[in-house]
Amino acid sequence: MIFIKGEDVMDMGTGLDAIMSVFIRYSELSAVKYDAKRDIIKIEIALNDGIKTEQGSRFINRYHQSMALYYNMTDMEPIHINLQFIENSGITILRLYRDSQTLREEEMELYVRLVRQEFASLLIRDDNAIVAVAPLSGDEKRNLLHKIRQSHDSYHNIFAYRDEGRVFVFNK
């Protein structure tokens, strides 16, 4: 599910491209939420088992090492980055917090590949064989953001969820 909440919606930058594109393309992503006030994107992946603390720490270290190499290669410095494992009734949520200003789609692709490599047998995802659609065009994104910004509500909510390989978006 994608959830965007706040008084402003992030600019037409790469953060918006990244969260829209990767959520549609990667069924491993169970939730993507954007906090406009803090400019933080929260990305969640669900795992079908409890993860031992040692395995979680090892993955977090590997993730940070991989991202440090990526950031060095792309000459980029993230403003905010935090990765956590959250245990809940035998299911583990892998939660990544990232700022929208420096988030890139290639970074999310690397993140998903790392998760697949480490937790492939535990991933909870929609495995329907569908063809990934092309990223939204600039006009489509501008139109969506314009409609959100023109809303007369004091805050804006967009809610989306994936069902059988399709993404449904609602403007609440």
NUZA-732828 format. One record per atom (N, C-alpha, C): atom name; chain; residue number from 1; x negated, y, z negated. Coordinates in pm, 1 decimal. Example, Ala and Ser with C-alpha at 12.3 -4.5 7.8 and 13.67 -1.06 7.14 Angstrom:
2
REC;N;A;1;-1319.0;-569.0;-780.0
REC;CA;A;1;-1230.0;-450.0;-780.0
REC;C;A;1;-1320.0;-330.0;-780.0
REC;N;A;2;-1285.0;-225.0;-708.0
REC;CA;A;2;-1367.0;-106.0;-714.0
REC;C;A;2;-1290.0;3.0;-787.0
***
This chain:
172
REC;N;A;1;-83.3;-116.9;0.0
REC;CA;A;1;0.0;0.0;0.0
REC;C;A;1;-87.6;123.0;0.0
REC;N;A;2;-43.9;226.9;65.1
REC;CA;A;2;-111.8;356.4;63.6
REC;C;A;2;-21.9;451.0;-13.9
REC;N;A;3;-80.1;528.3;-103.3
REC;CA;A;3;-3.0;623.5;-180.8
REC;C;A;3;-80.1;753.3;-184.8
REC;N;A;4;-22.0;859.7;-135.5
REC;CA;A;4;-85.7;990.6;-135.3
REC;C;A;4;0.1;1082.2;-220.4
REC;N;A;5;-61.0;1143.3;-323.1
REC;CA;A;5;15.8;1227.3;-413.6
REC;C;A;5;-64.1;1352.0;-446.5
REC;N;A;6;0.1;1464.4;-450.2
REC;CA;A;6;-66.8;1587.3;-489.7
REC;C;A;6;-5.9;1706.3;-420.3
REC;N;A;7;-59.2;1823.1;-451.6
REC;CA;A;7;-5.4;1944.2;-391.3
REC;C;A;7;-62.3;1969.8;-253.0
REC;N;A;8;-178.7;1916.4;-225.2
REC;CA;A;8;-240.1;1931.7;-94.0
REC;C;A;8;-273.5;1793.9;-41.0
REC;N;A;9;-277.9;1783.5;89.0
REC;CA;A;9;-319.7;1659.1;152.9
REC;C;A;9;-456.2;1685.0;211.9
REC;N;A;10;-544.7;1583.3;202.6
REC;CA;A;10;-681.7;1606.6;246.3
REC;C;A;10;-686.6;1654.5;389.5
REC;N;A;11;-792.2;1727.6;421.8
REC;CA;A;11;-810.4;1783.5;554.3
REC;C;A;11;-818.3;1674.7;659.3
REC;N;A;12;-816.6;1718.7;784.5
REC;CA;A;12;-821.3;1626.0;897.2
REC;C;A;12;-961.2;1567.8;915.2
REC;N;A;13;-1033.3;1547.4;810.5
REC;CA;A;13;-1169.4;1497.6;819.1
REC;C;A;13;-1175.5;1346.7;825.1
REC;N;A;14;-1296.0;1299.8;806.8
REC;CA;A;14;-1319.8;1157.0;820.6
REC;C;A;14;-1258.7;1075.9;708.2
REC;N;A;15;-1238.2;1134.2;588.9
REC;CA;A;15;-1175.5;1060.7;480.0
REC;C;A;15;-1036.2;1013.3;517.7
REC;N;A;16;-958.5;1100.5;581.1
REC;CA;A;16;-824.6;1062.9;626.5
REC;C;A;16;-833.0;955.9;734.2
REC;N;A;17;-921.0;974.1;830.3
REC;CA;A;17;-940.3;872.8;933.7
REC;C;A;17;-974.8;738.8;871.1
REC;N;A;18;-1066.8;741.8;775.7
REC;CA;A;18;-1113.8;618.1;714.0
REC;C;A;18;-1001.9;544.3;642.2
REC;N;A;19;-925.3;614.0;555.7
REC;CA;A;19;-824.0;540.2;480.4
REC;C;A;19;-711.6;489.4;569.4
REC;N;A;20;-672.4;566.8;671.7
REC;CA;A;20;-566.0;520.8;761.3
REC;C;A;20;-613.8;402.6;845.0
REC;N;A;21;-731.0;412.6;901.1
REC;CA;A;21;-781.1;309.4;991.2
REC;C;A;21;-813.8;179.3;919.1
REC;N;A;22;-885.6;188.2;807.1
REC;CA;A;22;-925.1;64.2;741.0
REC;C;A;22;-806.2;-7.1;678.3
REC;N;A;23;-708.3;67.5;630.6
REC;CA;A;23;-591.4;0.7;572.4
REC;C;A;23;-515.8;-78.1;678.0
REC;N;A;24;-505.4;-23.0;797.5
REC;CA;A;24;-435.4;-92.8;905.1
REC;C;A;24;-516.3;-213.0;953.6
REC;N;A;25;-647.6;-198.8;960.8
REC;CA;A;25;-733.2;-302.9;1018.1
REC;C;A;25;-768.9;-416.5;923.4
REC;N;A;26;-775.1;-390.5;794.9
REC;CA;A;26;-824.0;-491.3;700.7
REC;C;A;26;-714.5;-531.8;603.1
REC;N;A;27;-665.3;-652.8;620.2
REC;CA;A;27;-558.4;-702.4;534.5
REC;C;A;27;-607.9;-731.5;392.5
REC;N;A;28;-738.6;-730.6;371.8
REC;CA;A;28;-792.6;-749.9;237.0
REC;C;A;28;-758.0;-633.4;145.2
REC;N;A;29;-737.0;-517.0;201.7
REC;CA;A;29;-706.4;-399.8;120.3
REC;C;A;29;-560.9;-406.5;74.9
REC;N;A;30;-542.5;-424.5;-54.0
REC;CA;A;30;-406.2;-438.8;-104.9
REC;C;A;30;-343.6;-304.3;-139.2
REC;N;A;31;-425.7;-204.5;-170.2
REC;CA;A;31;-371.1;-71.9;-201.5
REC;C;A;31;-475.4;35.7;-174.5
REC;N;A;32;-428.0;147.9;-122.8
REC;CA;A;32;-511.7;266.2;-103.9
REC;C;A;32;-430.8;383.5;-157.3
REC;N;A;33;-488.4;455.9;-253.5
REC;CA;A;33;-418.4;569.3;-314.0
REC;C;A;33;-508.3;692.0;-306.4
REC;N;A;34;-446.7;806.6;-279.1
REC;CA;A;34;-522.2;931.5;-270.8
REC;C;A;34;-469.8;1029.6;-374.8
REC;N;A;35;-559.5;1078.2;-457.0
REC;CA;A;35;-527.2;1180.0;-556.6
REC;C;A;35;-577.2;1313.4;-502.3
REC;N;A;36;-485.9;1396.0;-451.3
REC;CA;A;36;-523.1;1520.8;-385.7
REC;C;A;36;-583.3;1621.6;-482.9
REC;N;A;37;-536.8;1622.0;-605.6
REC;CA;A;37;-588.3;1719.6;-701.5
REC;C;A;37;-735.1;1694.8;-732.7
REC;N;A;38;-773.6;1568.5;-741.5
REC;CA;A;38;-913.0;1533.9;-770.9
REC;C;A;38;-991.3;1501.8;-644.0
REC;N;A;39;-922.8;1490.3;-530.1
REC;CA;A;39;-984.0;1455.1;-401.7
REC;C;A;39;-1054.6;1320.3;-409.3
REC;N;A;40;-987.6;1223.1;-473.7
REC;CA;A;40;-1043.3;1089.4;-492.5
REC;C;A;40;-952.0;987.0;-425.7
REC;N;A;41;-1012.2;895.0;-353.5
REC;CA;A;41;-940.6;783.8;-292.0
REC;C;A;41;-969.3;659.2;-374.6
REC;N;A;42;-863.4;587.8;-411.4
REC;CA;A;42;-877.3;463.2;-486.4
REC;C;A;42;-838.4;348.7;-393.2
REC;N;A;43;-930.9;256.1;-372.9
REC;CA;A;43;-910.2;143.9;-280.3
REC;C;A;43;-913.7;16.1;-362.5
REC;N;A;44;-809.5;-68.2;-348.4
REC;CA;A;44;-801.8;-189.5;-428.4
REC;C;A;44;-799.2;-314.0;-339.9
REC;N;A;45;-869.3;-416.5;-387.7
REC;CA;A;45;-869.0;-548.4;-324.9
REC;C;A;45;-834.2;-648.1;-434.0
REC;N;A;46;-737.3;-737.2;-407.4
REC;CA;A;46;-692.8;-835.3;-505.7
REC;C;A;46;-761.7;-969.4;-481.5
REC;N;A;47;-807.4;-1029.9;-592.4
REC;CA;A;47;-871.3;-1160.7;-588.2
REC;C;A;47;-787.1;-1258.4;-668.6
REC;N;A;48;-773.5;-1379.3;-618.8
REC;CA;A;48;-681.6;-1477.8;-672.2
REC;C;A;48;-739.5;-1557.4;-788.7
REC;N;A;49;-825.0;-1499.7;-867.8
REC;CA;A;49;-883.3;-1570.2;-980.1
REC;C;A;49;-956.3;-1469.9;-1067.2
REC;N;A;50;-976.3;-1508.2;-1192.1
REC;CA;A;50;-1056.0;-1424.3;-1279.0
REC;C;A;50;-1202.7;-1434.7;-1238.5
REC;N;A;51;-1272.9;-1324.0;-1241.0
REC;CA;A;51;-1414.0;-1319.9;-1205.2
REC;C;A;51;-1494.3;-1308.6;-1334.4
REC;N;A;52;-1598.2;-1390.7;-1346.4
REC;CA;A;52;-1683.9;-1384.0;-1464.5
REC;C;A;52;-1759.8;-1251.9;-1464.6
REC;N;A;53;-1784.7;-1201.0;-1582.8
REC;CA;A;53;-1852.1;-1072.5;-1598.8
REC;C;A;53;-1985.4;-1070.8;-1524.1
REC;N;A;54;-2060.9;-1179.4;-1532.7
REC;CA;A;54;-2190.7;-1186.6;-1465.4
REC;C;A;54;-2176.6;-1176.3;-1313.7
REC;N;A;55;-2078.5;-1246.8;-1257.5
REC;CA;A;55;-2055.8;-1240.7;-1112.0
REC;C;A;55;-2011.8;-1100.6;-1070.1
REC;N;A;56;-1925.8;-1037.9;-1149.9
REC;CA;A;56;-1882.1;-902.1;-1120.4
REC;C;A;56;-1996.8;-803.1;-1125.6
REC;N;A;57;-2080.8;-813.2;-1227.6
REC;CA;A;57;-2196.3;-723.4;-1239.3
REC;C;A;57;-2293.3;-743.2;-1124.2
REC;N;A;58;-2315.3;-869.1;-1086.9
REC;CA;A;58;-2404.9;-898.9;-974.8
REC;C;A;58;-2352.5;-837.1;-845.1
REC;N;A;59;-2220.0;-846.4;-822.8
REC;CA;A;59;-2161.7;-788.7;-701.9
REC;C;A;59;-2170.6;-635.6;-704.4
REC;N;A;60;-2143.1;-575.5;-818.1
REC;CA;A;60;-2150.7;-429.0;-828.2
REC;C;A;60;-2292.9;-382.0;-797.8
REC;N;A;61;-2393.2;-451.2;-851.1
REC;CA;A;61;-2532.3;-415.0;-822.0
REC;C;A;61;-2562.5;-430.0;-673.2
REC;N;A;62;-2517.8;-539.6;-614.4
REC;CA;A;62;-2539.7;-561.6;-470.9
REC;C;A;62;-2469.5;-454.4;-388.1
REC;N;A;63;-2347.4;-419.1;-427.4
REC;CA;A;63;-2272.8;-314.6;-359.2
REC;C;A;63;-2349.5;-182.2;-363.6
REC;N;A;64;-2394.7;-143.0;-482.2
REC;CA;A;64;-2466.1;-16.0;-496.3
REC;C;A;64;-2596.6;-16.0;-416.7
REC;N;A;65;-2667.3;-127.9;-413.5
REC;CA;A;65;-2790.4;-137.1;-334.1
REC;C;A;65;-2759.4;-123.3;-184.9
REC;N;A;66;-2655.7;-191.7;-140.2
REC;CA;A;66;-2616.6;-184.9;1.2
REC;C;A;66;-2573.6;-44.3;39.1
REC;N;A;67;-2494.6;19.3;-47.3
REC;CA;A;67;-2448.0;154.1;-18.1
REC;C;A;67;-2563.3;254.7;-21.8
REC;N;A;68;-2657.7;236.2;-114.6
REC;CA;A;68;-2773.4;325.7;-119.9
REC;C;A;68;-2850.3;318.8;11.9
REC;N;A;69;-2867.2;199.4;66.3
REC;CA;A;69;-2934.4;184.3;195.1
REC;C;A;69;-2852.4;251.0;305.7
REC;N;A;70;-2719.9;228.8;305.8
REC;CA;A;70;-2631.6;292.4;405.0
REC;C;A;70;-2641.2;445.2;396.9
REC;N;A;71;-2633.2;498.8;275.1
REC;CA;A;71;-2638.1;644.4;257.7
REC;C;A;71;-2773.1;699.8;302.9
REC;N;A;72;-2879.6;626.2;274.7
REC;CA;A;72;-3012.2;668.4;318.0
REC;C;A;72;-3021.1;669.0;471.2
REC;N;A;73;-2967.5;566.4;535.1
REC;CA;A;73;-2971.8;556.6;681.7
REC;C;A;73;-2887.1;663.9;748.2
REC;N;A;74;-2777.4;703.3;683.7
REC;CA;A;74;-2687.4;803.0;743.3
REC;C;A;74;-2714.1;943.2;689.9
REC;N;A;75;-2813.0;955.5;602.8
REC;CA;A;75;-2849.1;1084.1;544.5
REC;C;A;75;-2727.6;1150.4;478.5
REC;N;A;76;-2660.0;1072.2;394.4
REC;CA;A;76;-2538.6;1119.4;329.4
REC;C;A;76;-2548.8;1092.9;180.1
REC;N;A;77;-2489.2;1178.8;101.1
REC;CA;A;77;-2485.9;1163.0;-44.2
REC;C;A;77;-2340.6;1170.3;-89.9
REC;N;A;78;-2284.6;1059.8;-142.2
REC;CA;A;78;-2145.4;1066.0;-187.7
REC;C;A;78;-2130.8;1156.5;-309.4
REC;N;A;79;-2015.4;1221.6;-317.2
REC;CA;A;79;-1986.6;1309.3;-430.8
REC;C;A;79;-1939.7;1225.7;-549.2
REC;N;A;80;-1854.3;1127.0;-522.4
REC;CA;A;80;-1799.9;1042.0;-628.3
REC;C;A;80;-1793.0;898.0;-578.3
REC;N;A;81;-1846.9;806.5;-659.1
REC;CA;A;81;-1840.3;664.0;-625.3
REC;C;A;81;-1837.3;584.7;-755.4
REC;N;A;82;-1740.8;492.9;-765.6
REC;CA;A;82;-1729.3;408.8;-884.1
REC;C;A;82;-1659.6;279.2;-842.8
REC;N;A;83;-1714.4;166.2;-884.2
REC;CA;A;83;-1658.0;34.8;-852.1
REC;C;A;83;-1633.5;-39.7;-981.8
REC;N;A;84;-1511.9;-96.6;-995.6
REC;CA;A;84;-1474.2;-167.4;-1117.6
REC;C;A;84;-1402.6;-297.7;-1084.6
REC;N;A;85;-1414.8;-393.8;-1175.9
REC;CA;A;85;-1332.8;-514.6;-1173.1
REC;C;A;85;-1232.4;-502.3;-1285.0
REC;N;A;86;-1104.4;-527.0;-1253.9
REC;CA;A;86;-998.4;-518.7;-1353.7
REC;C;A;86;-927.4;-653.3;-1357.4
REC;N;A;87;-930.5;-718.6;-1472.8
REC;CA;A;87;-867.4;-849.0;-1491.7
REC;C;A;87;-723.0;-829.5;-1537.2
REC;N;A;88;-631.6;-908.6;-1476.3
REC;CA;A;88;-491.9;-898.6;-1514.6
REC;C;A;88;-421.6;-1029.9;-1483.4
REC;N;A;89;-391.5;-1108.4;-1585.1
REC;CA;A;89;-314.9;-1232.6;-1572.2
REC;C;A;89;-370.3;-1326.7;-1465.2
REC;N;A;90;-499.1;-1353.3;-1468.2
REC;CA;A;90;-559.0;-1447.3;-1374.7
REC;C;A;90;-587.3;-1390.8;-1237.2
REC;N;A;91;-556.0;-1264.5;-1216.1
REC;CA;A;91;-585.9;-1197.9;-1089.0
REC;C;A;91;-685.8;-1087.3;-1119.7
REC;N;A;92;-782.2;-1071.3;-1031.5
REC;CA;A;92;-881.2;-965.6;-1048.5
REC;C;A;92;-858.6;-860.5;-941.2
REC;N;A;93;-856.0;-735.9;-982.0
REC;CA;A;93;-846.8;-623.9;-889.0
REC;C;A;93;-984.9;-560.8;-879.8
REC;N;A;94;-1037.1;-552.7;-759.7
REC;CA;A;94;-1162.5;-484.2;-733.5
REC;C;A;94;-1124.3;-343.7;-690.2
REC;N;A;95;-1157.8;-244.6;-773.8
REC;CA;A;95;-1112.6;-107.3;-750.3
REC;C;A;95;-1232.6;-16.1;-721.7
REC;N;A;96;-1228.1;47.6;-606.0
REC;CA;A;96;-1332.5;140.5;-564.2
REC;C;A;96;-1276.4;281.7;-562.5
REC;N;A;97;-1345.0;373.6;-628.2
REC;CA;A;97;-1309.2;515.8;-626.6
REC;C;A;97;-1411.8;589.0;-540.4
REC;N;A;98;-1364.3;668.0;-443.8
REC;CA;A;98;-1453.3;744.1;-355.1
REC;C;A;98;-1393.0;880.2;-328.7
REC;N;A;99;-1480.9;978.8;-310.3
REC;CA;A;99;-1433.3;1111.5;-271.4
REC;C;A;99;-1398.3;1108.2;-122.9
REC;N;A;100;-1300.8;1187.3;-82.6
REC;CA;A;100;-1256.8;1185.6;57.6
REC;C;A;100;-1351.2;1262.0;149.4
REC;N;A;101;-1428.1;1354.7;95.2
REC;CA;A;101;-1513.1;1437.8;179.5
REC;C;A;101;-1626.5;1360.7;244.6
REC;N;A;102;-1682.0;1262.4;174.0
REC;CA;A;102;-1796.4;1189.8;228.4
REC;C;A;102;-1763.7;1047.3;271.8
REC;N;A;103;-1640.8;1001.7;248.9
REC;CA;A;103;-1602.9;865.3;285.6
REC;C;A;103;-1600.9;848.8;437.1
REC;N;A;104;-1660.2;741.7;486.9
REC;CA;A;104;-1664.5;711.9;629.8
REC;C;A;104;-1609.8;572.2;655.3
REC;N;A;105;-1550.3;554.8;770.2
REC;CA;A;105;-1493.7;425.4;806.4
REC;C;A;105;-1599.8;315.9;808.4
REC;N;A;106;-1719.0;346.7;855.4
REC;CA;A;106;-1826.6;246.8;860.3
REC;C;A;106;-1863.7;200.0;719.6
REC;N;A;107;-1857.5;290.8;624.0
REC;CA;A;107;-1884.9;254.0;485.5
REC;C;A;107;-1780.0;155.4;434.7
REC;N;A;108;-1654.4;180.0;468.4
REC;CA;A;108;-1547.9;89.6;425.4
REC;C;A;108;-1560.4;-46.3;494.4
REC;N;A;109;-1602.7;-46.4;619.8
REC;CA;A;109;-1625.7;-172.9;690.4
REC;C;A;109;-1734.0;-253.6;620.4
REC;N;A;110;-1841.6;-187.6;579.7
REC;CA;A;110;-1949.1;-254.9;506.3
REC;C;A;110;-1896.4;-308.0;373.1
REC;N;A;111;-1818.2;-228.3;304.0
REC;CA;A;111;-1759.8;-270.4;175.9
REC;C;A;111;-1674.8;-395.8;193.5
REC;N;A;112;-1587.1;-396.9;292.5
REC;CA;A;112;-1500.7;-513.5;315.7
REC;C;A;112;-1585.3;-635.6;350.4
REC;N;A;113;-1689.1;-618.5;430.1
REC;CA;A;113;-1776.2;-731.9;465.4
REC;C;A;113;-1849.1;-787.3;343.4
REC;N;A;114;-1893.6;-699.9;255.3
REC;CA;A;114;-1957.8;-745.5;131.6
REC;C;A;114;-1859.7;-825.3;45.7
REC;N;A;115;-1737.1;-775.1;35.0
REC;CA;A;115;-1634.9;-845.3;-43.2
REC;C;A;115;-1604.2;-980.9;20.5
REC;N;A;116;-1588.7;-984.2;151.5
REC;CA;A;116;-1563.1;-1111.1;220.9
REC;C;A;116;-1674.9;-1211.5;195.6
REC;N;A;117;-1798.5;-1163.9;203.3
REC;CA;A;117;-1913.8;-1251.9;186.2
REC;C;A;117;-1916.5;-1312.0;46.1
REC;N;A;118;-1885.1;-1233.4;-53.6
REC;CA;A;118;-1893.1;-1279.2;-192.6
REC;C;A;118;-1767.9;-1353.3;-238.7
REC;N;A;119;-1650.1;-1310.5;-192.6
REC;CA;A;119;-1524.6;-1361.0;-249.1
REC;C;A;119;-1427.1;-1415.7;-144.8
REC;N;A;120;-1474.4;-1464.6;-32.5
REC;CA;A;120;-1387.5;-1506.5;78.1
REC;C;A;120;-1277.1;-1602.1;33.8
REC;N;A;121;-1310.1;-1698.2;-48.5
REC;CA;A;121;-1210.4;-1797.8;-88.0
REC;C;A;121;-1111.2;-1744.7;-191.0
REC;N;A;122;-1137.0;-1628.4;-247.8
REC;CA;A;122;-1050.5;-1573.2;-352.4
REC;C;A;122;-964.0;-1457.0;-306.3
REC;N;A;123;-986.5;-1408.0;-186.3
REC;CA;A;123;-914.1;-1289.8;-137.8
REC;C;A;123;-765.3;-1317.6;-122.4
REC;N;A;124;-684.9;-1224.6;-171.1
REC;CA;A;124;-540.3;-1227.9;-148.9
REC;C;A;124;-515.4;-1130.5;-34.8
REC;N;A;125;-470.3;-1183.9;78.1
REC;CA;A;125;-451.1;-1097.8;194.6
REC;C;A;125;-344.9;-1154.5;286.0
REC;N;A;126;-301.1;-1068.9;377.1
REC;CA;A;126;-205.4;-1106.5;479.7
REC;C;A;126;-285.0;-1162.1;596.5
REC;N;A;127;-274.6;-1292.5;622.2
REC;CA;A;127;-354.8;-1356.1;726.4
REC;C;A;127;-281.3;-1374.1;857.9
REC;N;A;128;-176.7;-1298.5;880.5
REC;CA;A;128;-107.7;-1309.7;1008.6
REC;C;A;128;-200.7;-1268.1;1121.3
REC;N;A;129;-195.8;-1340.4;1229.8
REC;CA;A;129;-280.6;-1308.1;1344.7
REC;C;A;129;-215.6;-1196.4;1424.8
REC;N;A;130;-259.6;-1074.7;1400.8
REC;CA;A;130;-208.6;-960.9;1476.2
REC;C;A;130;-326.5;-887.5;1536.4
REC;N;A;131;-301.7;-818.1;1641.0
REC;CA;A;131;-405.5;-737.8;1702.9
REC;C;A;131;-407.7;-603.2;1633.3
REC;N;A;132;-525.3;-562.9;1587.8
REC;CA;A;132;-537.5;-432.9;1520.5
REC;C;A;132;-511.4;-322.0;1620.2
REC;N;A;133;-431.3;-230.1;1578.5
REC;CA;A;133;-400.2;-118.0;1666.5
REC;C;A;133;-516.5;-20.8;1668.9
REC;N;A;134;-521.3;59.0;1770.9
REC;CA;A;134;-625.1;161.1;1781.1
REC;C;A;134;-603.7;263.9;1672.5
REC;N;A;135;-709.2;330.9;1629.7
REC;CA;A;135;-692.7;435.7;1529.2
REC;C;A;135;-592.2;540.4;1577.7
REC;N;A;136;-526.4;602.7;1481.4
REC;CA;A;136;-430.6;707.2;1516.0
REC;C;A;136;-501.5;819.0;1590.0
REC;N;A;137;-434.2;873.8;1687.3
REC;CA;A;137;-493.9;985.3;1761.8
REC;C;A;137;-493.7;1109.8;1675.2
REC;N;A;138;-574.8;1207.1;1714.2
REC;CA;A;138;-580.6;1333.7;1641.8
REC;C;A;138;-445.4;1401.8;1635.9
REC;N;A;139;-369.2;1396.2;1747.5
REC;CA;A;139;-236.7;1458.1;1750.7
REC;C;A;139;-142.1;1391.3;1651.9
REC;N;A;140;-146.4;1257.2;1644.6
REC;CA;A;140;-59.0;1186.1;1551.4
REC;C;A;140;-91.6;1223.1;1406.9
REC;N;A;141;-220.5;1230.8;1373.8
REC;CA;A;141;-259.9;1266.2;1237.7
REC;C;A;141;-223.4;1411.0;1206.3
REC;N;A;142;-247.0;1502.0;1300.3
REC;CA;A;142;-211.3;1642.5;1277.4
REC;C;A;142;-61.4;1656.8;1257.3
REC;N;A;143;18.5;1584.4;1336.8
REC;CA;A;143;164.0;1588.8;1324.1
REC;C;A;143;207.3;1537.3;1186.7
REC;N;A;144;148.5;1425.6;1143.6
REC;CA;A;144;181.5;1368.6;1013.1
REC;C;A;144;147.0;1467.0;901.9
REC;N;A;145;27.3;1522.9;904.9
REC;CA;A;145;-12.7;1617.9;801.2
REC;C;A;145;71.4;1744.7;803.9
REC;N;A;146;106.6;1791.5;923.2
REC;CA;A;146;191.3;1911.5;934.5
REC;C;A;146;326.3;1887.1;868.3
REC;N;A;147;385.7;1771.5;893.9
REC;CA;A;147;515.6;1739.9;833.3
REC;C;A;147;505.5;1731.8;681.8
REC;N;A;148;396.2;1673.3;632.3
REC;CA;A;148;378.4;1662.7;487.5
REC;C;A;148;362.9;1801.2;426.2
REC;N;A;149;281.0;1883.9;487.5
REC;CA;A;149;255.4;2017.6;433.9
REC;C;A;149;379.4;2106.6;439.7
REC;N;A;150;467.9;2085.9;537.4
REC;CA;A;150;586.1;2169.5;553.6
REC;C;A;150;699.4;2130.0;460.3
REC;N;A;151;682.4;2019.7;387.5
REC;CA;A;151;784.9;1975.8;294.2
REC;C;A;151;808.8;2084.7;190.2
REC;N;A;152;932.1;2098.9;144.4
REC;CA;A;152;966.4;2201.4;47.0
REC;C;A;152;953.6;2150.9;-96.7
REC;N;A;153;911.4;2025.6;-114.3
REC;CA;A;153;893.1;1971.6;-248.2
REC;C;A;153;772.7;2037.8;-314.1
REC;N;A;154;771.0;2038.1;-447.8
REC;CA;A;154;656.7;2094.2;-519.5
REC;C;A;154;538.0;1998.0;-515.5
REC;N;A;155;561.9;1873.5;-482.1
REC;CA;A;155;453.8;1778.2;-461.3
REC;C;A;155;494.8;1687.8;-345.8
REC;N;A;156;397.2;1618.3;-288.6
REC;CA;A;156;423.0;1534.1;-172.6
REC;C;A;156;388.6;1389.7;-205.7
REC;N;A;157;471.4;1297.5;-161.9
REC;CA;A;157;445.3;1155.3;-179.9
REC;C;A;157;459.3;1084.3;-47.1
REC;N;A;158;359.6;1008.4;-14.1
REC;CA;A;158;370.1;916.1;98.7
REC;C;A;158;344.8;778.8;42.3
REC;N;A;159;428.7;685.5;76.5
REC;CA;A;159;416.1;550.2;27.0
REC;C;A;159;416.6;456.6;146.6
REC;N;A;160;322.1;364.5;150.3
REC;CA;A;160;317.5;268.5;260.1
REC;C;A;160;281.2;132.7;203.8
REC;N;A;161;333.5;27.3;265.9
REC;CA;A;161;291.3;-107.0;226.6
REC;C;A;161;287.1;-197.1;348.4
REC;N;A;162;211.5;-303.2;334.2
REC;CA;A;162;192.6;-400.0;441.7
REC;C;A;162;285.3;-518.9;416.1
REC;N;A;163;354.1;-564.3;518.5
REC;CA;A;163;439.9;-681.3;509.3
REC;C;A;163;427.3;-758.4;639.0
REC;N;A;164;380.6;-881.1;630.6
REC;CA;A;164;364.5;-968.0;746.8
REC;C;A;164;288.2;-897.6;858.6
REC;N;A;165;178.6;-834.5;823.2
REC;CA;A;165;92.0;-773.7;922.5
REC;C;A;165;136.8;-637.6;973.2
REC;N;A;166;245.4;-586.7;923.9
REC;CA;A;166;293.1;-456.0;966.6
REC;C;A;166;283.7;-358.7;851.0
REC;N;A;167;251.9;-235.2;879.2
REC;CA;A;167;242.2;-133.2;776.9
REC;C;A;167;366.0;-44.4;786.6
REC;N;A;168;434.1;-28.2;674.5
REC;CA;A;168;552.7;56.0;667.6
REC;C;A;168;517.9;180.4;586.5
REC;N;A;169;551.4;298.2;639.0
REC;CA;A;169;518.3;424.2;572.8
REC;C;A;169;648.9;497.0;542.9
REC;N;A;170;660.3;546.3;419.3
REC;CA;A;170;778.5;620.1;377.9
REC;C;A;170;735.2;753.5;319.6
REC;N;A;171;807.0;857.7;352.4
REC;CA;A;171;785.1;987.5;292.4
REC;C;A;171;893.2;1003.6;186.6
REC;N;A;172;854.1;993.9;58.0
REC;CA;A;172;952.1;1000.1;-51.0
REC;C;A;172;985.8;1143.1;-83.1
***
